[in-house]
Amino acid sequence: MVDYCAGTAGRKVALGFIDALEVAYRHIARHPATGSPRYGHELDLPGLRSWPLKRYPHIVLYVEGESHIDVWRVLHAARDIPGWMRETDSV
């Protein structure tokens, strides 16, 4: 994604995307339960949560472990996320 941003929108946008991701990761690390369980419910994946990036139309999909956070995907919010996740799981 970062390479795509840099190639199409420029280095400043790509660096901004990285900054937004770091902010989201820090928030998720401190407050994992604040992410939305919507996609977890839709996909019947207990514990799956999502958190949006600021200024970028992407979301972080993650699961809280006992001592860590597993980031599953960072996806564009306009995607059919449940459909895409089901398709990816069947491959």
HTML snippet that shows the backbone in 3Dmol.js (N, CA, C, O; Angstrom):
<script src="https://3Dmol.org/build/3Dmol-min.js"></script>
<div id="view" style="width:600px;height:400px;position:relative"></div>
<script>
const pdb = `
ATOM      1  N   MET A   1       0.820  -1.193   0.000  1.00  0.00           N
ATOM      2  CA  MET A   1       0.000   0.000   0.000  1.00  0.00           C
ATOM      3  C   MET A   1       0.865   1.258   0.000  1.00  0.00           C
ATOM      4  O   MET A   1       0.572   2.228  -0.699  1.00  0.00           O
ATOM      5  N   VAL A   2       1.924   1.228   0.786  1.00  0.00           N
ATOM      6  CA  VAL A   2       2.795   2.392   0.879  1.00  0.00           C
ATOM      7  C   VAL A   2       3.457   2.666  -0.470  1.00  0.00           C
ATOM      8  O   VAL A   2       3.551   3.818  -0.895  1.00  0.00           O
ATOM      9  N   ASP A   3       3.912   1.616  -1.138  1.00  0.00           N
ATOM     10  CA  ASP A   3       4.503   1.782  -2.463  1.00  0.00           C
ATOM     11  C   ASP A   3       3.484   2.363  -3.452  1.00  0.00           C
ATOM     12  O   ASP A   3       3.814   3.226  -4.265  1.00  0.00           O
ATOM     13  N   TYR A   4       2.247   1.877  -3.365  1.00  0.00           N
ATOM     14  CA  TYR A   4       1.191   2.379  -4.246  1.00  0.00           C
ATOM     15  C   TYR A   4       0.960   3.868  -3.991  1.00  0.00           C
ATOM     16  O   TYR A   4       0.880   4.660  -4.930  1.00  0.00           O
ATOM     17  N   CYS A   5       0.853   4.242  -2.713  1.00  0.00           N
ATOM     18  CA  CYS A   5       0.659   5.663  -2.364  1.00  0.00           C
ATOM     19  C   CYS A   5       1.806   6.510  -2.895  1.00  0.00           C
ATOM     20  O   CYS A   5       1.592   7.565  -3.492  1.00  0.00           O
ATOM     21  N   ALA A   6       3.024   6.035  -2.670  1.00  0.00           N
ATOM     22  CA  ALA A   6       4.188   6.803  -3.105  1.00  0.00           C
ATOM     23  C   ALA A   6       4.203   6.952  -4.625  1.00  0.00           C
ATOM     24  O   ALA A   6       4.542   8.014  -5.146  1.00  0.00           O
ATOM     25  N   GLY A   7       3.835   5.882  -5.333  1.00  0.00           N
ATOM     26  CA  GLY A   7       3.856   5.913  -6.793  1.00  0.00           C
ATOM     27  C   GLY A   7       2.751   6.732  -7.416  1.00  0.00           C
ATOM     28  O   GLY A   7       2.943   7.329  -8.475  1.00  0.00           O
ATOM     29  N   THR A   8       1.595   6.770  -6.775  1.00  0.00           N
ATOM     30  CA  THR A   8       0.456   7.476  -7.368  1.00  0.00           C
ATOM     31  C   THR A   8       0.213   8.856  -6.767  1.00  0.00           C
ATOM     32  O   THR A   8      -0.152   9.792  -7.477  1.00  0.00           O
ATOM     33  N   ALA A   9       0.414   8.977  -5.462  1.00  0.00           N
ATOM     34  CA  ALA A   9       0.083  10.239  -4.800  1.00  0.00           C
ATOM     35  C   ALA A   9       1.305  10.970  -4.262  1.00  0.00           C
ATOM     36  O   ALA A   9       1.217  12.136  -3.878  1.00  0.00           O
ATOM     37  N   GLY A  10       2.423  10.298  -4.235  1.00  0.00           N
ATOM     38  CA  GLY A  10       3.644  10.952  -3.786  1.00  0.00           C
ATOM     39  C   GLY A  10       4.116  10.514  -2.412  1.00  0.00           C
ATOM     40  O   GLY A  10       3.385   9.904  -1.631  1.00  0.00           O
ATOM     41  N   ARG A  11       5.350  10.846  -2.158  1.00  0.00           N
ATOM     42  CA  ARG A  11       6.014  10.456  -0.917  1.00  0.00           C
ATOM     43  C   ARG A  11       5.321  11.012   0.323  1.00  0.00           C
ATOM     44  O   ARG A  11       5.215  10.317   1.333  1.00  0.00           O
ATOM     45  N   LYS A  12       4.849  12.252   0.258  1.00  0.00           N
ATOM     46  CA  LYS A  12       4.202  12.878   1.416  1.00  0.00           C
ATOM     47  C   LYS A  12       2.942  12.096   1.824  1.00  0.00           C
ATOM     48  O   LYS A  12       2.700  11.889   3.014  1.00  0.00           O
ATOM     49  N   VAL A  13       2.149  11.666   0.848  1.00  0.00           N
ATOM     50  CA  VAL A  13       0.935  10.889   1.136  1.00  0.00           C
ATOM     51  C   VAL A  13       1.314   9.534   1.721  1.00  0.00           C
ATOM     52  O   VAL A  13       0.683   9.071   2.671  1.00  0.00           O
ATOM     53  N   ALA A  14       2.336   8.898   1.165  1.00  0.00           N
ATOM     54  CA  ALA A  14       2.774   7.593   1.663  1.00  0.00           C
ATOM     55  C   ALA A  14       3.262   7.703   3.107  1.00  0.00           C
ATOM     56  O   ALA A  14       2.941   6.852   3.936  1.00  0.00           O
ATOM     57  N   LEU A  15       4.029   8.735   3.408  1.00  0.00           N
ATOM     58  CA  LEU A  15       4.504   8.929   4.777  1.00  0.00           C
ATOM     59  C   LEU A  15       3.352   9.250   5.724  1.00  0.00           C
ATOM     60  O   LEU A  15       3.358   8.834   6.883  1.00  0.00           O
ATOM     61  N   GLY A  16       2.363   9.991   5.226  1.00  0.00           N
ATOM     62  CA  GLY A  16       1.170  10.270   6.027  1.00  0.00           C
ATOM     63  C   GLY A  16       0.395   9.001   6.338  1.00  0.00           C
ATOM     64  O   GLY A  16      -0.139   8.847   7.436  1.00  0.00           O
ATOM     65  N   PHE A  17       0.334   8.083   5.362  1.00  0.00           N
ATOM     66  CA  PHE A  17      -0.342   6.801   5.569  1.00  0.00           C
ATOM     67  C   PHE A  17       0.378   6.009   6.664  1.00  0.00           C
ATOM     68  O   PHE A  17      -0.264   5.427   7.538  1.00  0.00           O
ATOM     69  N   ILE A  18       1.692   5.990   6.611  1.00  0.00           N
ATOM     70  CA  ILE A  18       2.475   5.289   7.640  1.00  0.00           C
ATOM     71  C   ILE A  18       2.221   5.914   9.008  1.00  0.00           C
ATOM     72  O   ILE A  18       2.042   5.196   9.992  1.00  0.00           O
ATOM     73  N   ASP A  19       2.204   7.239   9.078  1.00  0.00           N
ATOM     74  CA  ASP A  19       1.921   7.917  10.349  1.00  0.00           C
ATOM     75  C   ASP A  19       0.535   7.550  10.878  1.00  0.00           C
ATOM     76  O   ASP A  19       0.374   7.281  12.068  1.00  0.00           O
ATOM     77  N   ALA A  20      -0.460   7.540   9.996  1.00  0.00           N
ATOM     78  CA  ALA A  20      -1.825   7.191  10.407  1.00  0.00           C
ATOM     79  C   ALA A  20      -1.891   5.751  10.903  1.00  0.00           C
ATOM     80  O   ALA A  20      -2.608   5.458  11.860  1.00  0.00           O
ATOM     81  N   LEU A  21      -1.159   4.864  10.269  1.00  0.00           N
ATOM     82  CA  LEU A  21      -1.109   3.473  10.706  1.00  0.00           C
ATOM     83  C   LEU A  21      -0.466   3.357  12.088  1.00  0.00           C
ATOM     84  O   LEU A  21      -0.951   2.612  12.940  1.00  0.00           O
ATOM     85  N   GLU A  22       0.610   4.085  12.308  1.00  0.00           N
ATOM     86  CA  GLU A  22       1.271   4.057  13.611  1.00  0.00           C
ATOM     87  C   GLU A  22       0.356   4.581  14.713  1.00  0.00           C
ATOM     88  O   GLU A  22       0.330   4.031  15.814  1.00  0.00           O
ATOM     89  N   VAL A  23      -0.389   5.636  14.425  1.00  0.00           N
ATOM     90  CA  VAL A  23      -1.344   6.181  15.403  1.00  0.00           C
ATOM     91  C   VAL A  23      -2.414   5.140  15.716  1.00  0.00           C
ATOM     92  O   VAL A  23      -2.758   4.926  16.879  1.00  0.00           O
ATOM     93  N   ALA A  24      -2.934   4.498  14.681  1.00  0.00           N
ATOM     94  CA  ALA A  24      -3.962   3.466  14.878  1.00  0.00           C
ATOM     95  C   ALA A  24      -3.405   2.300  15.688  1.00  0.00           C
ATOM     96  O   ALA A  24      -4.071   1.808  16.599  1.00  0.00           O
ATOM     97  N   TYR A  25      -2.196   1.855  15.368  1.00  0.00           N
ATOM     98  CA  TYR A  25      -1.589   0.740  16.104  1.00  0.00           C
ATOM     99  C   TYR A  25      -1.382   1.092  17.579  1.00  0.00           C
ATOM    100  O   TYR A  25      -1.620   0.261  18.455  1.00  0.00           O
ATOM    101  N   ARG A  26      -0.945   2.306  17.850  1.00  0.00           N
ATOM    102  CA  ARG A  26      -0.758   2.716  19.252  1.00  0.00           C
ATOM    103  C   ARG A  26      -2.099   2.727  19.996  1.00  0.00           C
ATOM    104  O   ARG A  26      -2.189   2.284  21.141  1.00  0.00           O
ATOM    105  N   HIS A  27      -3.137   3.241  19.325  1.00  0.00           N
ATOM    106  CA  HIS A  27      -4.462   3.268  19.957  1.00  0.00           C
ATOM    107  C   HIS A  27      -4.947   1.843  20.233  1.00  0.00           C
ATOM    108  O   HIS A  27      -5.411   1.538  21.331  1.00  0.00           O
ATOM    109  N   ILE A  28      -4.835   0.984  19.233  1.00  0.00           N
ATOM    110  CA  ILE A  28      -5.281  -0.403  19.388  1.00  0.00           C
ATOM    111  C   ILE A  28      -4.505  -1.095  20.514  1.00  0.00           C
ATOM    112  O   ILE A  28      -5.089  -1.852  21.289  1.00  0.00           O
ATOM    113  N   ALA A  29      -3.212  -0.844  20.609  1.00  0.00           N
ATOM    114  CA  ALA A  29      -2.404  -1.459  21.662  1.00  0.00           C
ATOM    115  C   ALA A  29      -2.870  -1.026  23.054  1.00  0.00           C
ATOM    116  O   ALA A  29      -2.899  -1.834  23.983  1.00  0.00           O
ATOM    117  N   ARG A  30      -3.234   0.258  23.192  1.00  0.00           N
ATOM    118  CA  ARG A  30      -3.675   0.772  24.500  1.00  0.00           C
ATOM    119  C   ARG A  30      -5.126   0.425  24.816  1.00  0.00           C
ATOM    120  O   ARG A  30      -5.477   0.177  25.970  1.00  0.00           O
ATOM    121  N   HIS A  31      -5.971   0.410  23.777  1.00  0.00           N
ATOM    122  CA  HIS A  31      -7.419   0.243  23.986  1.00  0.00           C
ATOM    123  C   HIS A  31      -8.003  -0.734  22.966  1.00  0.00           C
ATOM    124  O   HIS A  31      -8.825  -0.329  22.144  1.00  0.00           O
ATOM    125  N   PRO A  32      -7.607  -1.995  22.992  1.00  0.00           N
ATOM    126  CA  PRO A  32      -8.055  -2.925  21.949  1.00  0.00           C
ATOM    127  C   PRO A  32      -9.567  -3.146  21.908  1.00  0.00           C
ATOM    128  O   PRO A  32     -10.119  -3.424  20.843  1.00  0.00           O
ATOM    129  N   ALA A  33     -10.225  -3.030  23.025  1.00  0.00           N
ATOM    130  CA  ALA A  33     -11.667  -3.283  23.061  1.00  0.00           C
ATOM    131  C   ALA A  33     -12.489  -2.172  22.419  1.00  0.00           C
ATOM    132  O   ALA A  33     -13.698  -2.331  22.250  1.00  0.00           O
ATOM    133  N   THR A  34     -11.866  -1.050  22.056  1.00  0.00           N
ATOM    134  CA  THR A  34     -12.634   0.059  21.475  1.00  0.00           C
ATOM    135  C   THR A  34     -12.907  -0.120  19.994  1.00  0.00           C
ATOM    136  O   THR A  34     -13.710   0.619  19.424  1.00  0.00           O
ATOM    137  N   GLY A  35     -12.257  -1.086  19.359  1.00  0.00           N
ATOM    138  CA  GLY A  35     -12.519  -1.332  17.944  1.00  0.00           C
ATOM    139  C   GLY A  35     -13.910  -1.911  17.737  1.00  0.00           C
ATOM    140  O   GLY A  35     -14.466  -2.555  18.626  1.00  0.00           O
ATOM    141  N   SER A  36     -14.457  -1.677  16.568  1.00  0.00           N
ATOM    142  CA  SER A  36     -15.796  -2.160  16.257  1.00  0.00           C
ATOM    143  C   SER A  36     -15.797  -3.678  16.030  1.00  0.00           C
ATOM    144  O   SER A  36     -14.945  -4.195  15.307  1.00  0.00           O
ATOM    145  N   PRO A  37     -16.760  -4.401  16.650  1.00  0.00           N
ATOM    146  CA  PRO A  37     -16.883  -5.841  16.425  1.00  0.00           C
ATOM    147  C   PRO A  37     -17.752  -6.193  15.221  1.00  0.00           C
ATOM    148  O   PRO A  37     -18.054  -7.366  14.999  1.00  0.00           O
ATOM    149  N   ARG A  38     -18.157  -5.188  14.441  1.00  0.00           N
ATOM    150  CA  ARG A  38     -19.098  -5.390  13.329  1.00  0.00           C
ATOM    151  C   ARG A  38     -18.703  -6.545  12.417  1.00  0.00           C
ATOM    152  O   ARG A  38     -19.503  -7.451  12.185  1.00  0.00           O
ATOM    153  N   TYR A  39     -17.473  -6.520  11.895  1.00  0.00           N
ATOM    154  CA  TYR A  39     -17.073  -7.554  10.942  1.00  0.00           C
ATOM    155  C   TYR A  39     -16.902  -8.903  11.625  1.00  0.00           C
ATOM    156  O   TYR A  39     -17.101  -9.943  10.996  1.00  0.00           O
ATOM    157  N   GLY A  40     -16.541  -8.901  12.889  1.00  0.00           N
ATOM    158  CA  GLY A  40     -16.484 -10.145  13.646  1.00  0.00           C
ATOM    159  C   GLY A  40     -17.847 -10.804  13.713  1.00  0.00           C
ATOM    160  O   GLY A  40     -17.962 -12.022  13.575  1.00  0.00           O
ATOM    161  N   HIS A  41     -18.885  -9.999  13.927  1.00  0.00           N
ATOM    162  CA  HIS A  41     -20.255 -10.524  13.958  1.00  0.00           C
ATOM    163  C   HIS A  41     -20.676 -11.002  12.574  1.00  0.00           C
ATOM    164  O   HIS A  41     -21.230 -12.092  12.434  1.00  0.00           O
ATOM    165  N   GLU A  42     -20.414 -10.190  11.550  1.00  0.00           N
ATOM    166  CA  GLU A  42     -20.823 -10.551  10.191  1.00  0.00           C
ATOM    167  C   GLU A  42     -20.151 -11.820   9.693  1.00  0.00           C
ATOM    168  O   GLU A  42     -20.757 -12.603   8.962  1.00  0.00           O
ATOM    169  N   LEU A  43     -18.896 -12.024  10.088  1.00  0.00           N
ATOM    170  CA  LEU A  43     -18.118 -13.171   9.612  1.00  0.00           C
ATOM    171  C   LEU A  43     -18.110 -14.341  10.597  1.00  0.00           C
ATOM    172  O   LEU A  43     -17.486 -15.370  10.337  1.00  0.00           O
ATOM    173  N   ASP A  44     -18.805 -14.183  11.725  1.00  0.00           N
ATOM    174  CA  ASP A  44     -18.815 -15.192  12.775  1.00  0.00           C
ATOM    175  C   ASP A  44     -17.389 -15.517  13.221  1.00  0.00           C
ATOM    176  O   ASP A  44     -17.005 -16.680  13.355  1.00  0.00           O
ATOM    177  N   LEU A  45     -16.612 -14.443  13.448  1.00  0.00           N
ATOM    178  CA  LEU A  45     -15.240 -14.554  13.940  1.00  0.00           C
ATOM    179  C   LEU A  45     -15.150 -13.796  15.271  1.00  0.00           C
ATOM    180  O   LEU A  45     -14.798 -12.616  15.296  1.00  0.00           O
ATOM    181  N   PRO A  46     -15.471 -14.483  16.376  1.00  0.00           N
ATOM    182  CA  PRO A  46     -15.445 -13.811  17.672  1.00  0.00           C
ATOM    183  C   PRO A  46     -14.079 -13.170  17.936  1.00  0.00           C
ATOM    184  O   PRO A  46     -13.035 -13.780  17.703  1.00  0.00           O
ATOM    185  N   GLY A  47     -14.109 -11.961  18.412  1.00  0.00           N
ATOM    186  CA  GLY A  47     -12.878 -11.265  18.743  1.00  0.00           C
ATOM    187  C   GLY A  47     -12.317 -10.388  17.644  1.00  0.00           C
ATOM    188  O   GLY A  47     -11.455  -9.549  17.905  1.00  0.00           O
ATOM    189  N   LEU A  48     -12.792 -10.566  16.405  1.00  0.00           N
ATOM    190  CA  LEU A  48     -12.309  -9.721  15.307  1.00  0.00           C
ATOM    191  C   LEU A  48     -12.877  -8.318  15.486  1.00  0.00           C
ATOM    192  O   LEU A  48     -14.085  -8.142  15.644  1.00  0.00           O
ATOM    193  N   ARG A  49     -12.003  -7.332  15.460  1.00  0.00           N
ATOM    194  CA  ARG A  49     -12.410  -5.939  15.598  1.00  0.00           C
ATOM    195  C   ARG A  49     -11.773  -5.116  14.487  1.00  0.00           C
ATOM    196  O   ARG A  49     -10.840  -5.561  13.819  1.00  0.00           O
ATOM    197  N   SER A  50     -12.294  -3.911  14.303  1.00  0.00           N
ATOM    198  CA  SER A  50     -11.736  -3.022  13.282  1.00  0.00           C
ATOM    199  C   SER A  50     -11.582  -1.619  13.847  1.00  0.00           C
ATOM    200  O   SER A  50     -12.329  -1.195  14.729  1.00  0.00           O
ATOM    201  N   TRP A  51     -10.592  -0.911  13.315  1.00  0.00           N
ATOM    202  CA  TRP A  51     -10.331   0.471  13.716  1.00  0.00           C
ATOM    203  C   TRP A  51      -9.984   1.262  12.464  1.00  0.00           C
ATOM    204  O   TRP A  51      -9.132   0.834  11.686  1.00  0.00           O
ATOM    205  N   PRO A  52     -10.638   2.428  12.250  1.00  0.00           N
ATOM    206  CA  PRO A  52     -10.366   3.219  11.043  1.00  0.00           C
ATOM    207  C   PRO A  52      -9.097   4.062  11.170  1.00  0.00           C
ATOM    208  O   PRO A  52      -8.731   4.494  12.263  1.00  0.00           O
ATOM    209  N   LEU A  53      -8.437   4.287  10.043  1.00  0.00           N
ATOM    210  CA  LEU A  53      -7.310   5.216  10.006  1.00  0.00           C
ATOM    211  C   LEU A  53      -7.860   6.624   9.871  1.00  0.00           C
ATOM    212  O   LEU A  53      -8.877   6.838   9.211  1.00  0.00           O
ATOM    213  N   LYS A  54      -7.199   7.574  10.489  1.00  0.00           N
ATOM    214  CA  LYS A  54      -7.593   8.971  10.327  1.00  0.00           C
ATOM    215  C   LYS A  54      -7.017   9.491   9.016  1.00  0.00           C
ATOM    216  O   LYS A  54      -5.862   9.223   8.688  1.00  0.00           O
ATOM    217  N   ARG A  55      -7.821  10.231   8.274  1.00  0.00           N
ATOM    218  CA  ARG A  55      -7.448  10.886   7.018  1.00  0.00           C
ATOM    219  C   ARG A  55      -7.240   9.922   5.846  1.00  0.00           C
ATOM    220  O   ARG A  55      -6.916  10.362   4.744  1.00  0.00           O
ATOM    221  N   TYR A  56      -7.418   8.639   6.062  1.00  0.00           N
ATOM    222  CA  TYR A  56      -7.265   7.658   4.980  1.00  0.00           C
ATOM    223  C   TYR A  56      -8.440   6.698   5.047  1.00  0.00           C
ATOM    224  O   TYR A  56      -8.871   6.325   6.138  1.00  0.00           O
ATOM    225  N   PRO A  57      -8.967   6.291   3.894  1.00  0.00           N
ATOM    226  CA  PRO A  57     -10.160   5.438   3.884  1.00  0.00           C
ATOM    227  C   PRO A  57      -9.822   3.952   4.067  1.00  0.00           C
ATOM    228  O   PRO A  57     -10.215   3.118   3.252  1.00  0.00           O
ATOM    229  N   HIS A  58      -9.100   3.631   5.129  1.00  0.00           N
ATOM    230  CA  HIS A  58      -8.684   2.259   5.395  1.00  0.00           C
ATOM    231  C   HIS A  58      -9.042   1.883   6.827  1.00  0.00           C
ATOM    232  O   HIS A  58      -9.185   2.743   7.696  1.00  0.00           O
ATOM    233  N   ILE A  59      -9.183   0.581   7.055  1.00  0.00           N
ATOM    234  CA  ILE A  59      -9.434   0.084   8.402  1.00  0.00           C
ATOM    235  C   ILE A  59      -8.433  -1.022   8.721  1.00  0.00           C
ATOM    236  O   ILE A  59      -7.967  -1.744   7.840  1.00  0.00           O
ATOM    237  N   VAL A  60      -8.123  -1.129  10.001  1.00  0.00           N
ATOM    238  CA  VAL A  60      -7.257  -2.187  10.502  1.00  0.00           C
ATOM    239  C   VAL A  60      -8.160  -3.259  11.105  1.00  0.00           C
ATOM    240  O   VAL A  60      -8.978  -2.966  11.976  1.00  0.00           O
ATOM    241  N   LEU A  61      -8.015  -4.485  10.650  1.00  0.00           N
ATOM    242  CA  LEU A  61      -8.750  -5.614  11.214  1.00  0.00           C
ATOM    243  C   LEU A  61      -7.786  -6.372  12.117  1.00  0.00           C
ATOM    244  O   LEU A  61      -6.683  -6.718  11.694  1.00  0.00           O
ATOM    245  N   TYR A  62      -8.194  -6.633  13.358  1.00  0.00           N
ATOM    246  CA  TYR A  62      -7.284  -7.228  14.328  1.00  0.00           C
ATOM    247  C   TYR A  62      -8.027  -8.077  15.353  1.00  0.00           C
ATOM    248  O   TYR A  62      -9.246  -7.991  15.502  1.00  0.00           O
ATOM    249  N   VAL A  63      -7.252  -8.898  16.052  1.00  0.00           N
ATOM    250  CA  VAL A  63      -7.766  -9.730  17.136  1.00  0.00           C
ATOM    251  C   VAL A  63      -6.837  -9.535  18.331  1.00  0.00           C
ATOM    252  O   VAL A  63      -5.614  -9.534  18.186  1.00  0.00           O
ATOM    253  N   GLU A  64      -7.425  -9.373  19.500  1.00  0.00           N
ATOM    254  CA  GLU A  64      -6.638  -9.216  20.725  1.00  0.00           C
ATOM    255  C   GLU A  64      -6.282 -10.590  21.283  1.00  0.00           C
ATOM    256  O   GLU A  64      -7.159 -11.416  21.534  1.00  0.00           O
ATOM    257  N   GLY A  65      -4.978 -10.823  21.473  1.00  0.00           N
ATOM    258  CA  GLY A  65      -4.512 -12.033  22.137  1.00  0.00           C
ATOM    259  C   GLY A  65      -4.286 -11.734  23.610  1.00  0.00           C
ATOM    260  O   GLY A  65      -4.517 -10.612  24.059  1.00  0.00           O
ATOM    261  N   GLU A  66      -3.838 -12.729  24.362  1.00  0.00           N
ATOM    262  CA  GLU A  66      -3.596 -12.515  25.795  1.00  0.00           C
ATOM    263  C   GLU A  66      -2.478 -11.512  26.043  1.00  0.00           C
ATOM    264  O   GLU A  66      -2.558 -10.706  26.971  1.00  0.00           O
ATOM    265  N   SER A  67      -1.437 -11.559  25.218  1.00  0.00           N
ATOM    266  CA  SER A  67      -0.286 -10.682  25.446  1.00  0.00           C
ATOM    267  C   SER A  67       0.117  -9.886  24.213  1.00  0.00           C
ATOM    268  O   SER A  67       1.183  -9.270  24.190  1.00  0.00           O
ATOM    269  N   HIS A  68      -0.738  -9.897  23.182  1.00  0.00           N
ATOM    270  CA  HIS A  68      -0.390  -9.210  21.937  1.00  0.00           C
ATOM    271  C   HIS A  68      -1.648  -8.952  21.109  1.00  0.00           C
ATOM    272  O   HIS A  68      -2.735  -9.435  21.425  1.00  0.00           O
ATOM    273  N   ILE A  69      -1.469  -8.187  20.059  1.00  0.00           N
ATOM    274  CA  ILE A  69      -2.541  -7.912  19.092  1.00  0.00           C
ATOM    275  C   ILE A  69      -2.116  -8.524  17.763  1.00  0.00           C
ATOM    276  O   ILE A  69      -0.999  -8.288  17.303  1.00  0.00           O
ATOM    277  N   ASP A  70      -2.986  -9.300  17.148  1.00  0.00           N
ATOM    278  CA  ASP A  70      -2.738  -9.825  15.803  1.00  0.00           C
ATOM    279  C   ASP A  70      -3.462  -8.944  14.797  1.00  0.00           C
ATOM    280  O   ASP A  70      -4.693  -8.907  14.775  1.00  0.00           O
ATOM    281  N   VAL A  71      -2.713  -8.241  13.970  1.00  0.00           N
ATOM    282  CA  VAL A  71      -3.316  -7.461  12.887  1.00  0.00           C
ATOM    283  C   VAL A  71      -3.496  -8.406  11.713  1.00  0.00           C
ATOM    284  O   VAL A  71      -2.524  -8.951  11.189  1.00  0.00           O
ATOM    285  N   TRP A  72      -4.743  -8.599  11.302  1.00  0.00           N
ATOM    286  CA  TRP A  72      -5.038  -9.527  10.213  1.00  0.00           C
ATOM    287  C   TRP A  72      -4.899  -8.862   8.860  1.00  0.00           C
ATOM    288  O   TRP A  72      -4.292  -9.422   7.947  1.00  0.00           O
ATOM    289  N   ARG A  73      -5.459  -7.673   8.726  1.00  0.00           N
ATOM    290  CA  ARG A  73      -5.434  -6.991   7.437  1.00  0.00           C
ATOM    291  C   ARG A  73      -5.573  -5.489   7.651  1.00  0.00           C
ATOM    292  O   ARG A  73      -6.096  -5.042   8.671  1.00  0.00           O
ATOM    293  N   VAL A  74      -5.103  -4.725   6.687  1.00  0.00           N
ATOM    294  CA  VAL A  74      -5.402  -3.299   6.574  1.00  0.00           C
ATOM    295  C   VAL A  74      -6.033  -3.173   5.203  1.00  0.00           C
ATOM    296  O   VAL A  74      -5.371  -3.382   4.186  1.00  0.00           O
ATOM    297  N   LEU A  75      -7.324  -2.829   5.173  1.00  0.00           N
ATOM    298  CA  LEU A  75      -8.076  -2.823   3.922  1.00  0.00           C
ATOM    299  C   LEU A  75      -8.745  -1.475   3.672  1.00  0.00           C
ATOM    300  O   LEU A  75      -9.043  -0.722   4.599  1.00  0.00           O
ATOM    301  N   HIS A  76      -8.968  -1.199   2.403  1.00  0.00           N
ATOM    302  CA  HIS A  76      -9.719  -0.001   2.015  1.00  0.00           C
ATOM    303  C   HIS A  76     -11.154  -0.175   2.491  1.00  0.00           C
ATOM    304  O   HIS A  76     -11.755  -1.229   2.281  1.00  0.00           O
ATOM    305  N   ALA A  77     -11.698   0.835   3.120  1.00  0.00           N
ATOM    306  CA  ALA A  77     -13.031   0.750   3.720  1.00  0.00           C
ATOM    307  C   ALA A  77     -14.147   0.615   2.691  1.00  0.00           C
ATOM    308  O   ALA A  77     -15.254   0.203   3.039  1.00  0.00           O
ATOM    309  N   ALA A  78     -13.879   0.953   1.427  1.00  0.00           N
ATOM    310  CA  ALA A  78     -14.919   0.842   0.400  1.00  0.00           C
ATOM    311  C   ALA A  78     -15.080  -0.587  -0.115  1.00  0.00           C
ATOM    312  O   ALA A  78     -16.028  -0.871  -0.847  1.00  0.00           O
ATOM    313  N   ARG A  79     -14.188  -1.472   0.246  1.00  0.00           N
ATOM    314  CA  ARG A  79     -14.294  -2.870  -0.182  1.00  0.00           C
ATOM    315  C   ARG A  79     -15.497  -3.539   0.474  1.00  0.00           C
ATOM    316  O   ARG A  79     -16.000  -3.088   1.503  1.00  0.00           O
ATOM    317  N   ASP A  80     -15.942  -4.623  -0.149  1.00  0.00           N
ATOM    318  CA  ASP A  80     -16.901  -5.506   0.505  1.00  0.00           C
ATOM    319  C   ASP A  80     -16.072  -6.374   1.446  1.00  0.00           C
ATOM    320  O   ASP A  80     -15.659  -7.478   1.092  1.00  0.00           O
ATOM    321  N   ILE A  81     -15.841  -5.867   2.627  1.00  0.00           N
ATOM    322  CA  ILE A  81     -14.895  -6.517   3.541  1.00  0.00           C
ATOM    323  C   ILE A  81     -15.337  -7.927   3.928  1.00  0.00           C
ATOM    324  O   ILE A  81     -14.509  -8.838   3.881  1.00  0.00           O
ATOM    325  N   PRO A  82     -16.595  -8.158   4.307  1.00  0.00           N
ATOM    326  CA  PRO A  82     -16.976  -9.546   4.605  1.00  0.00           C
ATOM    327  C   PRO A  82     -16.798 -10.474   3.393  1.00  0.00           C
ATOM    328  O   PRO A  82     -16.320 -11.598   3.544  1.00  0.00           O
ATOM    329  N   GLY A  83     -17.171 -10.019   2.220  1.00  0.00           N
ATOM    330  CA  GLY A  83     -17.001 -10.833   1.017  1.00  0.00           C
ATOM    331  C   GLY A  83     -15.540 -11.107   0.716  1.00  0.00           C
ATOM    332  O   GLY A  83     -15.171 -12.228   0.363  1.00  0.00           O
ATOM    333  N   TRP A  84     -14.713 -10.088   0.854  1.00  0.00           N
ATOM    334  CA  TRP A  84     -13.290 -10.246   0.584  1.00  0.00           C
ATOM    335  C   TRP A  84     -12.653 -11.201   1.582  1.00  0.00           C
ATOM    336  O   TRP A  84     -11.843 -12.045   1.199  1.00  0.00           O
ATOM    337  N   MET A  85     -13.010 -11.079   2.863  1.00  0.00           N
ATOM    338  CA  MET A  85     -12.448 -11.953   3.888  1.00  0.00           C
ATOM    339  C   MET A  85     -12.902 -13.408   3.680  1.00  0.00           C
ATOM    340  O   MET A  85     -12.116 -14.336   3.867  1.00  0.00           O
ATOM    341  N   ARG A  86     -14.161 -13.601   3.296  1.00  0.00           N
ATOM    342  CA  ARG A  86     -14.637 -14.967   3.032  1.00  0.00           C
ATOM    343  C   ARG A  86     -13.891 -15.567   1.848  1.00  0.00           C
ATOM    344  O   ARG A  86     -13.486 -16.729   1.887  1.00  0.00           O
ATOM    345  N   GLU A  87     -13.712 -14.772   0.794  1.00  0.00           N
ATOM    346  CA  GLU A  87     -13.008 -15.224  -0.397  1.00  0.00           C
ATOM    347  C   GLU A  87     -11.555 -15.576  -0.074  1.00  0.00           C
ATOM    348  O   GLU A  87     -11.046 -16.591  -0.551  1.00  0.00           O
ATOM    349  N   THR A  88     -10.890 -14.757   0.721  1.00  0.00           N
ATOM    350  CA  THR A  88      -9.507 -14.988   1.108  1.00  0.00           C
ATOM    351  C   THR A  88      -9.390 -16.252   1.963  1.00  0.00           C
ATOM    352  O   THR A  88      -8.434 -17.012   1.810  1.00  0.00           O
ATOM    353  N   ASP A  89     -10.336 -16.480   2.847  1.00  0.00           N
ATOM    354  CA  ASP A  89     -10.285 -17.650   3.718  1.00  0.00           C
ATOM    355  C   ASP A  89     -10.493 -18.953   2.954  1.00  0.00           C
ATOM    356  O   ASP A  89     -10.015 -20.001   3.389  1.00  0.00           O
ATOM    357  N   SER A  90     -11.189 -18.909   1.832  1.00  0.00           N
ATOM    358  CA  SER A  90     -11.462 -20.138   1.087  1.00  0.00           C
ATOM    359  C   SER A  90     -10.334 -20.516   0.134  1.00  0.00           C
ATOM    360  O   SER A  90     -10.361 -21.596  -0.456  1.00  0.00           O
ATOM    361  N   VAL A  91      -9.335 -19.633  -0.023  1.00  0.00           N
ATOM    362  CA  VAL A  91      -8.213 -19.921  -0.937  1.00  0.00           C
ATOM    363  C   VAL A  91      -7.207 -20.814  -0.265  1.00  0.00           C
ATOM    364  O   VAL A  91      -6.194 -21.167  -0.870  1.00  0.00           O
TER     365      VAL A  91
END
`;
const viewer = $3Dmol.createViewer("view");
viewer.addModel(pdb, "pdb");
viewer.setStyle({}, {cartoon: {color: "spectrum"}});
viewer.zoomTo();
viewer.render();
</script>
